[in-house]
């Protein structure tokens, strides 16, 4: 029974993270503005402090390393005419991938942090 509840809660937190919403209430926004990456320190609706101990940074580093590994694999599987032309393709794609997934990765980090240490 407890594994079903954990699966349900995990699915709920994942959905809220993908919508960039508070993991507790699902209503409050995590970011003020996406393009400038300015975030709230706590939920405007329920008051949950999003990252009180700065633990989401570790997840951000790991997820960036994962994306870098994917880009290295893409680079190895590509067979460009020259290394320079391969880099001209992979580097802009990697930078776009890092920047475009940054808010979602931060929201996932906050949701995982909440799952591990739920606030009252």
C-alpha positions as CSV (number, residue, x, y, z in Angstrom):
1,X,0.0,0.0,0.0
2,X,2.8,2.4,0.8
3,X,4.5,1.9,-2.5
4,X,1.3,2.8,-4.3
5,X,1.0,6.0,-2.3
6,X,4.7,6.8,-3.0
7,X,4.1,6.2,-6.7
8,X,1.0,8.5,-6.7
9,X,2.8,11.3,-4.8
10,X,5.9,11.0,-7.1
11,X,3.7,11.3,-10.2
12,X,1.9,14.3,-8.7
13,X,5.2,16.0,-7.8
14,X,6.6,15.3,-11.3
15,X,3.5,16.8,-12.9
16,X,3.8,19.9,-10.7
17,X,7.5,20.2,-11.4
18,X,6.9,20.0,-15.2
19,X,4.3,22.8,-14.8
20,X,6.8,24.8,-12.7
21,X,4.5,24.9,-9.8
22,X,4.9,24.5,-6.0
23,X,5.4,20.8,-5.0
24,X,3.1,21.2,-1.9
25,X,0.1,23.0,-3.2
26,X,0.5,22.8,-7.0
27,X,-0.7,26.4,-7.4
28,X,2.1,28.8,-6.6
29,X,4.7,29.6,-9.3
30,X,8.4,28.7,-8.7
31,X,9.7,31.4,-11.1
32,X,8.7,35.1,-11.4
33,X,10.1,35.2,-14.9
34,X,11.5,32.3,-17.0
35,X,13.7,34.3,-19.3
36,X,15.6,36.0,-16.5
37,X,15.5,32.9,-14.3
38,X,14.3,34.9,-11.3
39,X,12.7,32.6,-8.8
40,X,10.6,33.0,-5.7
41,X,12.3,31.9,-2.4
42,X,8.9,30.6,-1.2
43,X,5.6,29.7,-2.7
44,X,3.4,32.9,-3.1
45,X,0.3,30.8,-2.2
46,X,1.2,28.3,0.6
47,X,4.5,29.8,1.8
48,X,6.7,26.7,1.3
49,X,10.3,27.6,1.2
50,X,11.6,26.1,-2.1
51,X,15.2,25.6,-1.4
52,X,16.0,26.4,2.2
53,X,19.3,24.6,2.4
54,X,20.5,25.1,-1.2
55,X,20.2,21.3,-1.9
56,X,19.0,21.8,-5.5
57,X,22.4,22.8,-6.7
58,X,23.7,19.2,-6.4
59,X,20.8,18.0,-8.7
60,X,21.5,20.8,-11.1
61,X,25.2,19.8,-11.3
62,X,24.3,16.1,-11.8
63,X,21.6,16.9,-14.4
64,X,24.0,19.2,-16.3
65,X,26.7,16.4,-16.3
66,X,24.0,14.0,-17.6
67,X,23.2,16.4,-20.5
68,X,26.9,16.8,-21.2
69,X,27.3,13.1,-21.4
70,X,24.4,12.9,-23.9
71,X,26.1,15.5,-26.0
72,X,29.4,13.7,-25.9
73,X,27.6,10.5,-27.1
74,X,26.0,12.5,-29.9
75,X,29.4,13.9,-30.8
76,X,30.9,10.4,-30.9
77,X,28.1,9.1,-33.1
78,X,28.2,11.9,-35.5
79,X,30.6,11.5,-38.4
80,X,31.1,15.1,-39.6
81,X,33.5,16.0,-42.4
82,X,35.7,17.8,-39.9
83,X,35.8,18.1,-36.1
84,X,35.2,21.9,-36.4
85,X,32.0,21.4,-38.3
86,X,30.8,18.8,-35.8
87,X,31.5,21.2,-33.0
88,X,29.7,24.0,-34.8
89,X,26.6,21.8,-34.7
90,X,26.9,20.1,-31.3
91,X,27.9,23.2,-29.2
92,X,24.9,25.4,-30.1
93,X,22.6,22.5,-29.6
94,X,24.1,21.7,-26.2
95,X,23.9,25.3,-25.0
96,X,20.3,25.6,-26.2
97,X,19.5,22.3,-24.3
98,X,21.1,23.6,-21.1
99,X,19.3,26.9,-21.2
100,X,15.9,25.6,-22.2
101,X,15.8,22.9,-19.6
102,X,17.2,24.9,-16.7
103,X,13.8,25.9,-15.2
104,X,12.4,22.4,-15.5
105,X,15.6,20.9,-13.9
106,X,15.4,23.4,-11.0
107,X,11.7,22.6,-10.5
108,X,12.5,18.9,-10.5
109,X,15.2,19.5,-7.9
110,X,12.8,21.4,-5.7
111,X,10.2,18.6,-6.1
112,X,12.7,15.9,-5.3
113,X,13.9,17.9,-2.3
114,X,10.3,18.2,-1.1
115,X,9.7,14.4,-1.6
116,X,12.7,13.6,0.6
117,X,12.1,16.3,3.2
118,X,8.4,17.2,3.2
119,X,7.7,20.4,5.0
120,X,4.8,20.5,7.4
